[in-house]
Amino acid sequence: MNIAIVTGASSGMGEEFARQLVSNQYALLGAPFDEIWLIARSEDKLSKIKTEIGPDKVRTVPLDLTDPSSIERFAGLLSETKPTIRLLINSAGMGKNGVFAEQKVTDTQQAISLNCSALSTVTQICLPYMISYGESVGKKQGPRIINIASSAGFLPQPGFAIYAATKSFVISFSRALHAELKSKHISVTCVCPGPCDTNFIKVSKNDPDAAFTGFKAKFVTSVDKLIPASLRAAGKCKSMLVFGFGQKCLHLASKILPTRWILFFESKML
Ligand SMILES: NC(=O)c1ccc[n+]([C@@H]2O[C@H](COP(=O)([O-])OP(=O)(O)OC[C@H]3O[C@@H](n4cnc5c(N)ncnc54)[C@H](OP(=O)(O)O)[C@@H]3O)[C@@H](O)[C@H]2O)c1
């Protein structure tokens, strides 16, 4: 059975990935898939998406990826079904706005656990179901992994310190993994978006009406543009997609300007 797995599939980017994948237009990524597995905590939202996009093709896998027993259940499901994973998309992620000293310890633990531990553990559990297929085909047909990082990972970010650090982890991990897995014809694409029109900002500010404001509001992008671009980048086996002109400038600045200068300007914006 040839499958795609999407974490964080109950909303935002993950949901849009799921919607795009049922359209079958991404043959290079393994489409048409026998099944698309959608992972998130909200079972009701996953079921609604399944009904809307394809009840016969979609399997909902309600899991809290920060809970070790959920990770065990996921590993058990894979060992029972023994699928070939052609595409793994790690989109689940969160971060809480605010200065570190004032944040809740539980929020810090949740962000590190979901953005770093869960992403790397899910990948490690999935790899055995990708490797033999990758070795049996050429690079173009090989399995793909898409990890959603963020432009926040380019630099330390006062006011969003833990989140930015977790996304630096995702960038570093993804790029190393892309190099490690090249010989097995598995490609890892690290996607670095800037602000995007999803629930992320509402969760990060604990406010259902929250929206990006100020400087960030000028760079908000939509999932309709970001997700097809991410799938195309993975199709081309690109190791990194920095999405949008503003984020590309930020990426360049992070490489050429002294970090203390950027931290000075960022601190002024707090
Ligand atoms: N939106 C932005 O501005 C932006 C910018 C750059 C990068 N990103 C990154 O993009 C990725 C997708 O975020 P998004 O913008 O689509 O935000 P979103 O709409 O809030 O989606 C986050 C997804 O993660 C799932 N999730 C959260 N905690 C989970 C847990 N413990 N176990 C399993 N699933 C969990 C959520 O589902 P449940 O609540 O149902 O579990 C939801 O499906 C994240 O990695 C985020 O860091 C976002």
The ligand as a MOL file (V3000), in Angstrom:
LIG
                    3D

  0  0  0     0  0            999 V3000
M  V30 BEGIN CTAB
M  V30 COUNTS 48 52 0 0 0
M  V30 BEGIN ATOM
M  V30 1 N 1.1100 30.1970 10.0990 0
M  V30 2 C 2.2780 30.7930 10.1880 0
M  V30 3 O 2.3960 32.0090 10.2420 0
M  V30 4 C 3.5250 29.9400 10.1490 0
M  V30 5 C 4.7110 30.5210 9.6770 0
M  V30 6 C 5.8490 29.7440 9.6000 0
M  V30 7 C 5.7980 28.4150 9.9660 0
M  V30 8 N 4.6390 27.8750 10.4500 0 CHG=1
M  V30 9 C 4.6400 26.4530 10.8100 0
M  V30 10 O 3.7100 25.8170 9.9590 0
M  V30 11 C 3.2830 24.5960 10.5450 0
M  V30 12 C 1.7830 24.4790 10.3860 0
M  V30 13 O 1.1660 25.4730 11.1810 0
M  V30 14 P -0.1460 26.2040 10.6910 0
M  V30 15 O 0.2430 27.5660 10.3000 0
M  V30 16 O -0.8820 25.3430 9.7290 0 CHG=-1
M  V30 17 O -0.9230 26.3220 12.0870 0
M  V30 18 P -2.2840 25.6780 12.5810 0
M  V30 19 O -3.3950 26.0320 11.6620 0
M  V30 20 O -2.3890 26.0800 14.0290 0
M  V30 21 O -2.0240 24.1040 12.4930 0
M  V30 22 C -1.2600 23.4050 13.4340 0
M  V30 23 C -1.5980 21.9230 13.3170 0
M  V30 24 O -0.8050 21.2080 14.2790 0
M  V30 25 C -1.6570 20.3020 14.9700 0
M  V30 26 N -1.1580 20.0460 16.3140 0
M  V30 27 C -0.9240 20.9540 17.2940 0
M  V30 28 N -0.5130 20.3340 18.4070 0
M  V30 29 C -0.4830 18.9940 18.1150 0
M  V30 30 C -0.1500 17.8320 18.8730 0
M  V30 31 N 0.2470 17.9060 20.1460 0
M  V30 32 N -0.2390 16.6250 18.2580 0
M  V30 33 C -0.6470 16.5360 16.9720 0
M  V30 34 N -0.9550 17.6050 16.2150 0
M  V30 35 C -0.8860 18.8080 16.7850 0
M  V30 36 C -2.9960 21.0470 15.0230 0
M  V30 37 O -4.0690 20.1410 15.1760 0
M  V30 38 P -4.8230 19.8120 16.5560 0
M  V30 39 O -4.9700 21.0990 17.3160 0
M  V30 40 O -6.0960 19.2230 16.0880 0
M  V30 41 O -3.9490 18.8260 17.2390 0
M  V30 42 C -3.0500 21.6270 13.6170 0
M  V30 43 O -3.5380 20.6650 12.7200 0
M  V30 44 C 3.7810 24.6320 11.9800 0
M  V30 45 O 4.9190 23.8120 12.0890 0
M  V30 46 C 4.1630 26.0890 12.1880 0
M  V30 47 O 5.1810 26.2310 13.1460 0
M  V30 48 C 3.4970 28.6080 10.5340 0
M  V30 END ATOM
M  V30 BEGIN BOND
M  V30 1 1 1 2
M  V30 2 2 2 3
M  V30 3 1 2 4
M  V30 4 1 4 5
M  V30 5 2 4 48
M  V30 6 2 5 6
M  V30 7 1 6 7
M  V30 8 2 7 8
M  V30 9 1 8 9
M  V30 10 1 8 48
M  V30 11 1 9 10
M  V30 12 1 9 46
M  V30 13 1 10 11
M  V30 14 1 11 12
M  V30 15 1 11 44
M  V30 16 1 12 13
M  V30 17 1 13 14
M  V30 18 2 14 15
M  V30 19 1 14 16
M  V30 20 1 14 17
M  V30 21 1 17 18
M  V30 22 2 18 19
M  V30 23 1 18 20
M  V30 24 1 18 21
M  V30 25 1 21 22
M  V30 26 1 22 23
M  V30 27 1 23 24
M  V30 28 1 23 42
M  V30 29 1 24 25
M  V30 30 1 25 26
M  V30 31 1 25 36
M  V30 32 1 26 27
M  V30 33 1 26 35
M  V30 34 2 27 28
M  V30 35 1 28 29
M  V30 36 1 29 30
M  V30 37 2 29 35
M  V30 38 1 30 31
M  V30 39 2 30 32
M  V30 40 1 32 33
M  V30 41 2 33 34
M  V30 42 1 34 35
M  V30 43 1 36 37
M  V30 44 1 36 42
M  V30 45 1 37 38
M  V30 46 2 38 39
M  V30 47 1 38 40
M  V30 48 1 38 41
M  V30 49 1 42 43
M  V30 50 1 44 45
M  V30 51 1 44 46
M  V30 52 1 46 47
M  V30 END BOND
M  V30 END CTAB
M  END
